[in-house]
Amino acid sequence: MAKLKRFLTDPANRPKAVAWSGVLGITTDQIPAYLDRLTPVLLRHDTLVQNHDYKKEKATPYNSLLQAGIAILVDEQGEPAAKCSCGNPLRPFKGDASRISVKFADGNEKWNGYHASSVVAVRPAPRKMEGLALVDVDDPDTGITRPVGTTGRHDTTFDARQQHAVPDLAGATFGDARRQLVSRGLAVGYGGSAVPSDDAQVTATDPPAGTELRFGEYVLLNVAGGTSGGAASTPPGPTTSGPTLAPPTSTAPPSTSAPAPPTSSSPPPSSPTNDPPPSSGSSTTGSPSVVSHSPPPSAPVISSAPVTAGASMTTGTPTATTATTTET
C-alpha cells in the first residue's frame, strides 16, 4: 500500500489519482486516509469484480473474473477496493452472477480448479465492520480475526474446527435468521439473484435445525416466495463485532512484487467489449455476501493475505488470472 500511496500522491501522477479516486467515490486529498483503512486479504473463490482500465485520463469499467488466491484490498464494508498486484481500483460486480459468460481470451488460459458454479461476487456489509474473519492459508483449521485497516500485526486466532448447530429458523424473518446464523459463524444461502427482504419469512432450512456444521459452512434458507440456493452471506469469526466479507483461498498467495508505473494508455487485451454491468443488480444493501449458482463446497471465509505493497493503476496487459466476462 505504501507504493500505491506514494504513486497516487505524486503530483506527476495526478490524472491517474483523479481517475482512481473517482472510481472509489473519494477525492484525491482523501486517498492516503482511505488507503490506511483498507485490509489485505486473499480470495478463496474465483470472484467477479468490476475492474478498471485507464484510457484518455479516465477510468473505464469492465467486468473481470479474479482467480482464487489473488490478493486484494477490501474496505470497511468488505467491498473490493484495489488489486494488490497492480493497484487497479475495484468495485463489486453489479450484475447477475448466474447470467454471466466467462471467456478466457487474449492469452488468458483457464486455470486449474475453475468451475462456473463456484464463481462468486461480493456484496457489501450494510455497515462498517471492525474485524474480518479469515482462514490461515497454511492451516485451514486456524481462523484469524484481523482488525479492519490492519495488515496482520494485530491478528488473533480462533479454532475454525468448532461445530455450530443450525438453529430452528422456520417462521423467522430472513433478517433475523441471517443474524442468528452469522452470529454462529455460519454462511447463509438463499434463492434468486436479489437479496430477500429482511421481513420475508423463512419456511425451512437445509440442512435442518440441529445439524452440526463447521465454521463457515452454508445453511440454505427457503424463503416464502423464493427458492433455495443462489447467493450466500459470509460469517464472522467468534471475536469480531461485525459481519465479514467474501471468501478466501487455500492456495499459495500470488507474487506481491509491484510493477513500475505504466506509461501506456491502451486497454488490457482481455477487456470485455460489453458495457458496464447494469445497476439493477447493485449490491448496496443486505448482509455481506457472495452470489453464486450454488454455494461453494468450502467455508466462505477469507484467508490471511501477506502485507503487500500496492502498485500504480495499470493500463497494460492484465495477468493470466483475469478473464473476460459478459452477461447473457
N, C-alpha and C positions, 0 to 999 in steps of 0.2 A: 504493500500500500504506500510505502514511503516513496518509491519511484513514481507511482501514478500521481501522488500528491505533488511531487516536485515538477513533473511534466505539466500537469494541468494548471499549476500556479505560475509557470514561467510565462512572462509577458509575450515571448515569441510564439507561444502556442495558444494564444487567446482565442482564435477562431475555433479550435478544437475544444477548448474548455467551454466555450459558449454552447457548442453543439452537444457536448457531453452532459453538461448541467441541465440543458433544456429537456433532454430525454427523461431525466430523473426529477424534474419539477423543482429545481433549486436554482439559485443564482450562482454566478462564478465565485462570489465572495463567500458563499456557504460551502464550497467544495471541501476545504480542509476539515471543517467540523463534521460534515456529512460522512466523509471517509473514516473519520475516527469512530463513528457509530456502527460501521459495518463489521460483519463477522465472517471469517473464512470457514467454509465447510466443503465437503466433497459430496457430489451427487451419488445417491445409492442406485438410482434407476435412470435410464435414458430419459431425459427431461426436455420437454418442449419449452421454448422461450421465444420472446421477441428480441432478436439480436439487432444490431445496427451497423450499417456501413456509413462511411464518411465520404460525401461527394459534394463538390461545389460548396464547401464550408457548411454543409447541413448534414444532420444525422438522418439516414434513410432506414426505416424499419423493415425487417424481413423475418419471416418465420424460420426458426432453426431448431435442430434437434441436437442436444449436447449428450455425449456418451457418459454413461455411468463411470465415475472415477474422476471426472473433471472437477477442478477446484473453482469455486465461485465465491463471491462476496454477497452476503444477504443483508437486508436492512432489518430494522427493529420489528417489522411485521412478517419477517420471513420471506419477503419478496426478493427474487434475484435482482442484484444491482449492478454487478460487473463480473466479467470473466477474468480470472486471475492471470491467465497466460498472456493475455493481450490488453486487458483493460477496457475492452468494449463494454459500453453500457448495456444492461439487460433489463427487460421488463417481462412480467408474466405473460405467457401465451394467452390470447384473449378469445380464441375460437373454441370450437367443439372438438375435443381430443379424439372423439370417436369417429370423426369425419375427415381425418387427415390422410394424406397420401405422402409417404416418405420416399424420396428418390435420392439415391447415392450417386451423385454426378460430379463431373469435373475432377476426376481423380480420387474422389472420396470413395472408399471401399466399405462395404458393410462389415461391421465389427462382429467378432465372435460374441455370442450371447444376445444379439439383438433379436427382440421379438416385438412385433407391433402391439401385442396385447398388454405388454408391460410398460409401454410408454406413458409417462405421467406429465402433468402440468401443475405448477404450484398455484395455489390460491392463498392470498394473504390472510393473516390473522386479523380479526376485527379491531384489535387494539395493539399497542406496543407491548412487546414481551420483555421480560427481564432476563430470561435464560433460555437456552436451546438444549434439547435432549439429543445427544449424539451417541454414536457407537464407535468403539475403538476399532480401527481398521485391522490391527494385528490380533485383537482379541474380542470378537463379537459378543462374548459373554459379559464384557465390561461396558457399562453405559457411562457416558460422560456428560456432566452438566457444565455448559460453558456460558458464562455471563455474556449477554449481548454486548458487542463492541470490543470484545477481547479476542486474543489470538492463541489462547491455550495456557497462558501462565497462571490463570486463576481457575483452571478446571478442577472439578471434584468428580468422584466416581460413584456409581451405584451398580447393583447387581442386575444385569439385564436378563438374567435367567428366572427371576422371580415370577411366579404364576399369579394370574389375576382372574377371578371368577367373573363371568358375564352376569351382570345384574338382570333382574326381571324388568324389562322395559315396555312390555305390552301395555298400551294405554297412555304411556307417557308422551309428552310432546317431543318433537325432534330436537328442539333446543335443549331440553332437559336431558334427554337420552345422550346427546352428544357430550354434554358436560360431564355426565356420570362416567361415560366410557373414557373420555380423555383424562379424567382425574385418576383413573385406574391404569393409565399408561397403555390403553388400547386404541387402535385406529378405527375409524368409522367409515363404513361403505354405505352408499345409498344409490338410488336409481336415477337415471336421466343425466343430462348434461348440466342442469342448473341445480344449485343447492336448494333443498326443500326449505320452506319457510319454517321458522322456529316453532310456530304453533301447529304445524302438521302433526297428525297423530301416528305414532308407531304402532303397527299391528303385530309384528313378530320380529325375531332376530335370528340370524344364522351365523354361528351356532347358537343353540338355545341357552336360556338362562342356566347358570350353574356350571357351565363349561369352563374349565381352567385353561387359560391361554397365557402364553409368554408375552413379555413386554413387546408392544408394537404390533401384535397380530391383529387381524381385521375382524370386526363384527359388522355384518351386513344388516342394515335396518330396512325392513319393509315399511314403507310409509303410505298412509292412505292416499290413493290416487297415483301411486308410483310403483316401481318395481325395484327389486334388489339388484345389486351390482352397480357398476359405474364409477362414481367418484369416491374419494376416501379422505378423511381427516387424519392428521398425524398427531400422535400422543406426546405429552410432555414427559420429562423424566421426573422421578419422585421428588426431587428437590427444587424444581423450577416453580415459579409462581405464575407463569403464564403458559399458553399453548406453544407448541413448537412448529417447526416447518416441515419441509418436504424431505424425501428420502435421501440416504447416503449410499455409499458403495463400499464393498469389502475388497475391491480391487486396489492395486497399488496406486498411489497418487501420481498424477502427471507431473512432468517437469515444471518447476516453478521459475525457471530462468526467464528473464524479461527481454524481449526483443528490443532493438533500437527503435526510436520513434519513426513512424513511417513517413515517407515522402510522396508516395503515390496517392492518387485520388481515384484510382479505378476501383470498381466494386469487386467484392470477392467473387471468384468464378462460380461458387456454388450458391450465390444469392438467388433466391426464388424470384420469378418474374411476377408472381401474384401480388395483389395489393395487400396492405397490412390487414391482419385479422379483423373481422367485424367487431364492433363494440358491444354487440348483443350478448356476447359471452364473457363480458368483462367480469373479473373475479374481484370485486371490491367489498363484498360483504360475506358474512358467514365465518366459520372457523377456518384456520389454515388447513388446506387440504391439497390433495393431488387428484387429478382426474385421469382415469384410465378406462380401458374397455372392461377390465376386470381387475380386482385387487391383485397386486403383485404377490408372489408367494412368500417373500421375505418381509421382515419387520420394516415398516415405513418410517424409519428414523434416519437422520443424517449422521454421517460419520465424521470423525475428527479430521480436520484438514491441517496441514502444516502452516506455519507462519509464512505467508507469501509476500512477495514484493510485486505489486501491480505494475503494469506497463501502460504505455500510451494507447489511446484509441487507435485501432488499426484500420488500415484500408487495403491491406494486401490479402494474400491467399489465406483463408482460414485453415485450421488444422483438419486432418482427415476424420475428425470426430464431429464434424458439422455436416448435416445433410439437408438438402432442400426439402421443404415440406409445402404441400398445397392442400387446401381444403376442398372436399368434394360435396 
